[in-house]
Amino acid sequence: RSEAGASIISEVNVLFKALMNRFSLKKFDLSDCNMPLAVYNGTRFLFSTASSASGWKWAASLLSQWKLVWRFGFFSLLKLKKISKRPCAPNFLRLYRALRDGATYAHPRELLSTLGHSC
């Protein structure tokens, strides 16, 4: 099993977008902010990217890649990359429509069926 974190906070997440509209929150593009990325387990940081504030982006990128491989393993990262390229991602729009129409699920298997778990 793999988890890529925050993977469903996206444009297709109509529930999250509705919350943003309800509370007048604005979406910001942080891709150019040079902010570090970190993995926190509730007790300590398991991983954090290297800072590129000094202007050496290529060195920071290389160091961050090395830290990822060291922490999570080369084959785990390859597996995550392979999973992320699958064309059959869960169909959250179908789930949102079903929930809007009053669907309930007595068992996780039913929910997965709505999401399209055959991927």
N, C-alpha and C positions, 0 to 999 in steps of 0.2 A: 504494500500500500504506500502511496505517495501523497504528500500534501504540499501544495505550492503556496499556501497562505493567501489570504485576501483575494483569492481568484474569482470570487463572485461579486466583488464590488466593481462593477463595470457598467457600461452604458445599457446593457440589457437587464440589469437589476432594477426593475421598476419599483420595487419596494424601497430600496435605498434612495433612488432618485426622488420618490414621493416624500420621504423624510427630509431630504435636502430642501425640497421646495417648501414643505410645511414650516421649517424653521429658518427659511431664507438663507440657507448656506450656499456659498458659491464654490465652484470647482476651480482649483488652481493647478496649473501644470508645474510640477516641481522638478522636471527632468533636467533643467539647467541650473539648479540651485547648489549642486555639489554637496548635497546632504548625504551623510553616510547611511548605509543600510545596516540593520542589525537584527539578529534573531535572539529574542529574550524568552526564557522558559518560566518566568515568574519569580525566579530566584537570582539568576545571573545571566549575563550575555554569553551565548554560546558561540556567536560569530558576529563580527562587524567588519565592514569594508574599510579599506584604507582611505584616508583623507586625500583629496586631490587639490586642496586649497593652495598648495605651494606652486601650482602651475605644471606639475609633472604628471599630467593625467595618464599618460601611457604607463608610467612606473606604478602609479596607484592602481590602475586597472590590472596590471600584471600581478601585483602583490595581492589584490583582492581575489583574483582567480586562483592563485596558489593557495590562499587561505581557505577558499571554498573546497578545493580538492583535498586539502589536508584534513579539514573538519568533517566533510561529508563523504568523501571517497569519489574517485573518478567514475566508477560504474554507476553509482547512485545518481550522479549528475547527468550521465548519458541517458539513464532511464527516465529522468525527469524531462530532459529535452525531447526524447522520443514521445512521451505521453503528451507533452504540450503541443506537439505537431499533429496530433490525431484530429481528423476532420469531424469526428463525432463527439463533440463536447456535450455535457448534459444540457438538455433543452429546458432552461429555466423559464423561457416564455410560456411553454406549454404548462409548466407547473403553476406559474402565476395566474394563467387563465383558469386552470382547474380550481385553484384556491378561490379566485374571485367568484366563480360559479358555485361555490359551496362544497367543493370536494373535501373529504376527510380521509385519513389513512389509518387503518387499524394496525398495520404492520409496515415496517420499513420497506419490505419487498414491494408493496403497492406504490409507495412513494418513488422508489427506484424505477418502477415500471413507467411512471409518468415522466421521469427525467430521461428515460431512454438508456438504461444501464447496460445495454448490450455492447457498448463500446469497450 
